[in-house]
Amino acid sequence: MPHTPIADYAVIGDCRSAALVSASGSIDWLCLPRFDSPSVFGAILDADHGGRCLVRPIETATARRQYSGDSNVLETTFTTASGVLRVTDLMPVDSEAAKARELWPEHELLRRLECLDGHVEVQVVFDPRFDYGRVTPRIHRGPGGVFSCEHATGALTLFTDIRLASGEDGKGLVGSDRLAVGDRRYLSMTYAHDTPAVLAPLGPEADRRISRSIVWWREWTAACRYHGPHREAVVRSALVLKLLSYSPSGAIIAAPTTSLPERIGGVRNWDYRYCWLRDASLTVRALCDLGFDVEAEAFLSWLLHATHPTWPRVGVVYGVYGESRLAERELPYLSGYASSRPVRVGNLAAGQLQLDTYGELVEAAFVWVSRGGELDRASKSNLVGLGRAVCSRWGMPDDGIWERRGGRRQHTHAKVMCWTALDRLLSLHESGHLRVPVSEFTRERAALRAEIEGRGYNERLASYVSVLDGEEVDASLLVLALHGYADARGARMRSTCDRIREQLGVDSLLYRYREHDGLPPGEGAFGICGFWEVECRALQGEDATARRQFDTLLTHANDLGLFAEEIDPVTGAALGNFPQGLTHIGLINAALSLQERGRQ
C-alpha cells in the first residue's frame, strides 16, 4: 500500500493529545490519554496493524481542506461526481469553568459529515488497535449506535448514527451510508482512563461542541499581538504550539508523533512526544512576544519544576509531568512509516549530557523577567544554582544540541550557552531580580569567552566551528548572534554566516551539519535552521535578503501551514516528526525579528 506523504496530514488536538488526519479522511495516529501514551490509531506506522478511523466518499473524490478560521478545527471538503461532502474533525475543547458545569468526556474525537450538494455515498472504518497495534480489541455492541472496547490503559466508546457492522475476521467496524444534500451524520469517540465513561450526544449537541470549540480557539488567538507580514502563518504556528502544550502541567512537546523518518527507509526515526530543554528560551520568547503570557509563564514554571529533582544535573528531555527516565525501545512488529525501521518509543537522549540546556533555562527566565514577569524565591534560588553548576561543569565535553550518538565532544555552541547562562544571571543581579556571586560568575564568563574565541573560531575557515579546534561548521552557530554572544554585524559573525550558507545551504534551506555523526548518512534540511539564518541576516541589516528567504521558507509548509522537522531539498517533501514545534517556533521568532527591523 503506498504511504501517505507526511505533508498530507493535518493535526487536531485538545491540549492533552493530538490526532493526525490524512487528506483522504483517515485518522492514522492518536495516542490516549496523553501525547506519549501508546497509540489507539497507528496506521501511519503500520497500515495493516496500526489501526485507523476512516471516513471518506466511496466514489473517487478530490479533497480541499482548511481550518475553521483561527482554530484547530479541521474541515475537509470532498467533491465527487454526484455531490459534495464536508467532514469536520476536532477534539472538542472548552474552558475549565464550562466543563465544570456539565458532563464532559475525558477525551473526545468528533467527526461530523455534511452533504453540501447532490448526494454522496460514504465509507466508514473504525478499527482501534491498542498498545501501538499490539492489541486488537473485541468491540461490544450496545443499544442505539453505541460500541465499546477496553484495554488495560482505558476504555473507548463510539457513538454514531451510521449503521456499522463487524469487519473482516471480527476486527473493527465497517459501514456505509448515503447522504443527500442537507443530511448530517456523526461519529463521537470518547475515551475514559481514570474517570467514568461519558457518552457525548450527537446531533445539535455535537454541533454545539463544534461551535464552542471554534470560539474557544478564536478567543485564544485573539490575544496575539503580531500584526506584521504573513500574520496567518504566524498565528497558525502559535496554534500549533498551543496544540502541542499539555495543559495540566504547562509542558510543550516537540511533536505529537514518533518515528516519522528523517530519511525514507532509513533508521533516523525518533520519538518526539516529549519536552526538550533546548527549545526553552526560543519558546518563551515566541510566546511572550506574541502576547501569550499565560502559556509562557506555565511553560517556564514547568521547566523549573521538572529540572529541580535532578539538580545540579539538567536533563535533555522530559515527559509532560517532568519524568526524566524515558527508556528507549524498539517495536519490531511494526513495519514503520514507508518501511522506515526501527519504530522507537522513548528516547535515549534523556540520558545524554547537553550543557547548552543550562543556558536555555536561564535565558528563558531572563526573557520572562525582561518582558515584565516575576520569579518566586525558589525559582531565583534554582537559577543561581544553575549558574554555580555552569561554573563547575562548562569545561566538560557533552553530546551537543544535535544529540549525535558518536560520543561527547567540546561543542562550541554548548560553551556559548554556558556563557549565556552566566551573562544573563549577572544581568538579573544588576537589575535587582536576584543575587549571584558576582566575582565568580564574572571570572568564569570571561574564561568562557577566551576559550570560545581562542579555540572555537577557525582563522583558516574564517568561521566559528562546531567543536573547539575543529574544522567543520554547523547551523547551531547561528544562535551566537541570536543570543547576543556575538555581534551579528561583526566580522567574525558575518563570515560565519557566509561559511554556513556556503557549506550547508541548499536554496533557502540549511542542513544542520555535514560531518559523520555515527549513523548511516542521509537526512533532510533542518527547518528551524533556515529561520535562524533569516534572523541573522535581519540583525545584519540585510533586510531584503532576510525577507526573500523568509518568503521562500514559507512555501515549504503544507496546504494548512504546517511544517515537519525537516524538508527534502530535492523534492520539497516533509520529513521527520510532524508537526514540529521547533520549526514553528523558528518561524514565529523570524517573523518577529523582521517586524522589529521594519519599525527601525
N, C-alpha and C positions, 0 to 999 in steps of 0.2 A: 504494500500500500504506500503511495507517495506521501512523504511527510508534508505537513502544513508549514510553510515558511514562518519563522518566528515573528516577522513583521505583520503577518496576517492575524495576529491575536490582538484582542482588546483585553483590558483588565477592569474588573468591578470588585468592590470590597466594602467592608463595614468597619474598618479601622481595628480589626481583630484578625481577620483573614482576608484572602483575596482569591478570585477565580479568573482563569484565562478563558476567553470566549473566542472561538475562531470565526472568521468571516463567513463560514458555511453553517454557523449556528450550533457548533458543538462546544460544550464546556469540557475542556480536556485537562483542566488542572484545578483542584480545590483541596486544601488541607483544612481539617477541622479538629479541635476548636480554635487552634492558633495557626499563625503563619507557618510555624515549624513543626506542626503536628503531622502524623502520617496522612497521606493523601486518601481522599474518598473518590475523587476522579483523577486519574493519572495517565490518560491516553496519550498525552504529549510525550511521555517517556516509554510507552509501550502500547501501540494501538490495539493489540489483541488482548492484553491482560490488565491494562491500567484502569479501565472504566471511564465512562463519559455520560453526559446528559445532552442529547441531541434533539434539536427542533429545527426542521427545515422543510421547504416545499419538496414534494415528490418530483414535480416537473423540474426540468433544467431552469435555473434562475440566475439572474445577475444580482449582486448584492451591493448596496451602498449603506454606509453606516456613519453614525455620528454620536457624540454625547449630547444629551439634552442640555444645551447651553453650558454654563459653567458648573457642571456636575459630573459625577461618576456613574450616571445612569445611562446605559448604552441603548441605542436604537439602531437596529439593523433592518433595512427595507429590502425585501426580496421581490423582484419583478419577474413574473413568468409570462408565458403566452396567454394564460387565462385570467391573471389577476395580479394584485399587489398585496403582499403580506408584510406587516411590520412586527418585529419581535423586540420587546423591551426587556432588558436584562438588568438586574440590580441585586444587591444585598441591602435590604432596607436599613435606613438609619434615621435617627431622630434624637432629640435632646434627652438627657437622662431624666429631666423633670417630666417630659411627656411619657417616657417609658414607665415611670413610677405610677402613672395614673391609670394604666391599663395592662392587661396581659401582653407580654412581648416575648417572642421566641428568643432563645439564647443566640441563635443564628438563623437567618432565613435566606434562601436563594429563591428569587421570584422571577418568573418568566411569563410575560403577557403576549399573547398572539392576537393581532387585529388584522382583519381583512379590510383593506382600504379601497379596493376596486375589484370588480369581477368576482371570481371565486378561486380558491386555492386549496389544493389537497396537501395536507401536511403530514409529515412523518415524525414520530416521537420515539426516542430510545432513552430509557432510564436504566443505567447499568452501573451502580456503585460497586466499587471494589475497595475494601478496607485495607489498611496497613500496606500502602504502596503496592496494591494489586495482589497481595499475598492471600487475601480472604475474599471469596465470592459469597456474599451473604444470602441467606434464604429470606425472600421477601414475602411478608404476610399480607394478605388482602383483608381489609376491613370494610365496613359499610360506607356507601356514598363516595366512592373515589378516593378512599384513604388506604395507603400502603405503608408498611413499616418494616424496618430491619434493624438489627442490633449487632454490636460488636463490643469488645471489652472497652473501647475508647468512648462509646456513646451510642445513641440511637438516632436513626434517620426516620423522618415521617414525610411521605409525599402525599399531597392533597391536590387533586386535579379534576377538572370536568371533562377531560378527554378519556375515552374508554381505552384501557390498557390491558394487555394480557401477558402471561409469562413468555419470555423469549426462548430462543433455541436452547435446548438442554436445561431449561428452567433457569437460565441466567438472565437477570434483569427483567425489564418490562418493555414491551413494544406496543405501538398502536398507531392509528392514523385517524384523520378527521377531515371533513370538508367544511371550509368556512366560506360563507357568502359575504358580500360587502356589508359592513356594519357588525359582523359577528366578532365576539371575543372569546378566547379560551385562556386558561391559566394553569400553570404548574407552580406550586409552592412547596419547596423542600425545606423543612426545618430540622434543626439538629439540637439535641439536648445532651450535654456532657455531665453536668452535676446538678441539674435542675429538672423539675418535671417537664415533660414534653408539652409544648403549646402548639395547638393547631391554628394556623393563621387563616382567617376567612378568605374566600375568593370573591370575585365579582366587585361590587362597588367598594368594599372594604380594601381589597387589594389595590384598586385604583387609587384609593386614598393614601395607602402606604407609598405608592409610587410618587404621588404628588408631594407628600410630606418630605420624602427623601430628596426630591429635586429642590424643594425650598430650603432644606437644611444645607445642602451643598452650596446653593447660591448665596445664602446668608453668610456662610463661612467665607466664600471667595470675595464677598463684598468688602471685607476688611483689607484687601490687597491695595497697597499704596502705589504700586507701579503703574504708570500711565505713559510709558515710553514706547518706542517701536517694538513691534512683534508682541504686543501685550497678550494676545491669545496664546502664543507659545509659552510665555512666562506663567500665565495663570494655569495652563494645563500642567506645567511642570510642578507648580505648587500643589495642584490637586493630586498629582502622583505622590508627592511627599506626604500629604495628609493621609492618603490611602495606605501608604506604607507605614504609618505610625500605628503603634499598638497602644490604644487609648488607655487601657487600665494602668500602664506603667509610664507612658511617655516615650518609650523607646521608638526608634525609627530603623527599620530593617533596610538592608541593601537592595533586596529584590524579593519577590514572593515565590521564586522558583528555585529548583535545584537542577544541576547537571544539564542545562542547556549549553551546548558546546561552544567553545571559542574557535573551534575548527571542526567542521562537519566530518564525522567519522573519527575524530581524534580523542585524546584522553584528557584534555583540559576541561574537565566537567566538574564544577564545584557547587557546593550548597551555599547559597547566599541568603538564606532566610533568617539571618542574624544581624547583629548590630556591630559595625566596625568603628572603632575609635578614630581611625584615620580620617573619617568623614566628619568628625565632630565640629571643628571650627567653621568649616565651609557651610555646614548645615545650619548652625546657629546664625551665622552671618546672613544666609539667604532668608531664613525665617524672620529675623529681626528687621532686615531692611525692606522686606515686603509688607511688614505690619502684623505678622502673626506671632505676637509676643507670648501668647499663652502657650503655643506649641514650643517656642524656643525655650521658655523657662522650664516647661515639663521635660524637654529633652536634656537640658543641662542638669536638672535635678537628678534625672535618671543616670546620666553619665557619672556624676559624683557619687551617687548611691551604689551603682553597680561596681565601680572600681575600688571602693573603700575596703571591702573584705580582703582583697588581695594586696593591699598596700604594704610595702612600697613597690611591689611588682605591679605594673599596669598591664593588663592583658591586651590582646589584639582585637578580639571579637567576643561578644557576649550574647546570651539568649535574651529574650524580651523581658524577663524578670531578673536579669543580671547573672544568669548561670554562666560560669566560667569554664566548665568542663563540657565540651561539645565533641564527644568521641566520634571520629570519622569511621564510617564503614561503607562497604560496597554492597549493592543489591544485584548480584549476578544473574538473577532470574528475569530481570527487565532488559529489554533489547536496547533501550536508550533512544534518545531523540535522533532520528535518521541514522540508527545503528552506531551512535557515538557512545562508547563504553569506556570506563565503567560509569554506572549511575552511583552517585555518592550521596549519603546523608550524614550530617555532622561535618565538622571542618577542623582539620589538623592545625590550621593557622592559630587556633585557640591556644596552642602550646608554644607558639613562637615568641621571640623577643623582638619588639619593634620600638626602638627608642623614640621614634617620632610621635608616638601616642602621648608622651608627656607634654610635648609642645601643643598638640591638638587640644588636649584637655584644658591647659592653661589659657590658650588662645581663645577657646570657646567661652570661658568665663570672662576673659578680658573684653571680648566683643559684647557680651551681655551687659557688663558694667558700663562700657563706653556708650551704650545705647540707653542708659538710664536705669538698668536693672540693679538689684540689690543682691548681696550674698549674706547668708547667715553665718554665725560664728563657726559652726562645724565645717562649712564649705571653705571658709577662709583658712582654717587650720589645715584642712586636707590639701589645699593648693600650695601652702608654704611647705608642707611635707613633700609634695611632688617636686618642688624646687630643690629641696635637700637631696632627694633621690637622684635628680639630674646631676647634681654636683659630684656625686659618688659613682655614677654609672655611665656618664657620657663617653668615656674612653673605651667602652666595651664594643666589640663587633656585634652586629644584630642581623636579623633576617630581612630587614628593609621593607619599605612601603609596598613593594610588589609581591612580597611573600614567596620569593623564589625558594625552591626546595633543594638548593645546591650547597647549603652551608652558610654560616654567618660571615659577614664582611664589614669593613668600616665604610658605611654608606654616608656619602656627603649630605644627602637630604636629611638623614637622621640627626646628624650633627647640627644642621641648620635649625631643625625643630627643637633641639635641646637649647640652642641659643635663644630661640623664640620664647621658650618657656621662661628662662631667666630674665630676658628683656621685659616681658610683659609683667612678671611679678615685681620687678623693680619699678615699673611704671605705676602699678597698682599701689605700691608702697608710697611713691611720691605723691600720688593723688589722695592718700589717706584712707584707702579702702582696706588695707591690711598692712601688717608689719612683717618685714623679712630681714634676715641677716645681710645687710646691705654689702658689707665688705666682702663676704664670701661669695655672694651671688655676682657682684661686680667683677671680682677676680676670675671666677670661672667663666663668665660670659666673655671676658677678654681673651681667656685661653682658648675658648671655642673658636672665636673669630680668627685668632692666629693660626689655629690648626686648619680651619677651613680654607683660609686664604693662602696658606703655605703649601697645603697638600691636596686640597680639594679643587684647585684651579690648575689646569694644564696649559702652560705657556705655549707649547708647540701647537696644541689644538686651538688656543685662544678661547678656552671654554672651561667652565666648571665641569666636573666629571662625576660619574656615577659613584665611584668609590675613591677614597683617598689614594693618591699616587697612581690613579687609573688612567686608562686611555679611551674609555667609552663614555658616551653621554646617555642620559635617559631623560624622559619627559618630566619627571618629578622635579628636575632642576628649575623648571619654570616658576615653581612656587617660591623660589628665593625672592623674587620681586613681589609676589602677591602678599607675602608675609612681612615685607619691609626689611628683610635682611640685606638685600642688595638694591641699589638704586636702579630702577628699570631703565633709566636713560644713561646710566654709566657705561663705560666702555666694556667692562667685563660682562655685564648682563646683556648688552646688545649683541656682543659676539657670541655669547652662549645661546641666545635665541636663534641667531643665524645658523649656528652649528647644529642645533636640534632640528631646525627646519631642513637643513641640508642632508642630515643623516637619517632622520626618522620620518620625514614628511612625504606624503603622497596626496597631491592636490590639497584640499583643505584639512586633511586628516593627519594624525600623527600616530605612529607606533609608540608603545611605552619604551621599548629598548630593542636592540638588535642582537645583543650578545647571548650566548647559550645560557640557559637557566636550569639545566638538569632534567628537562622534559623534552620529548620529541618536538621538533620545531613546528611553528605554524600557529598564528593567532591573528585576529583582525586588528585594525587600528582601534585605539582606545578612545572611547567617546569623550571623556572629560578632558583629555589632553589637548584636543583641538580648542576647547573652550578656554583652557588655561592660556593657550597661545593668544587667543583673542584679547584676553585681559592684559597680557604683557604688551602686546602691540598698542593697545589703547593707552596704557601707562607711559609708553614711549612716545606718545603723541602721533602715532601712525593711525589716525582715526579712520581714514578711508580704507586702508588695508584691513583694519580690525573689523569694520562693518561689513566689508565684502566677504571676509572669511566667515563671519557670523551668519550672514545670509546663506552662504553655501552649506554650512554645517546644518542649518535647519532643514535643508532638503533631504537629509538622511533620516529624519523621523518617518514613522509610518503615517498612514492617512489620518490617524487620530492624534498625531503629535507625540507619539510615544517613542522612546529610544531604548535600545538594548545597551548592554555594556560595551559592545564592540561593533565595528562595521567592517565588512569585507571591502577593501579599497577597490577591488576589481569589479565586483558585481553590485556593490551597494547593499548587499544583504545584511540584515541584522544578525549578530552573533552573540552568544553568551546569554546570561540570565536576563529576564525581561518582565516588566520594565525595570530599568536600572536607576535607582535613586541618585547615584553619584553623577551620572551623566546629566540628569535633570537639574541637580544642584549646580553643576558647571554652567549649564545654560542660563539659569537664573542669575548667577553671580557675574557672568559675562555681560548679560543684558543690563544689570545694574551699573557695571563699570562704564559701559557705553553711554548710558543715560547720564551718569555723572560727568563724563567727558563733554557731552553735549551742553551741559549747563555752564562749563568753564569758558 
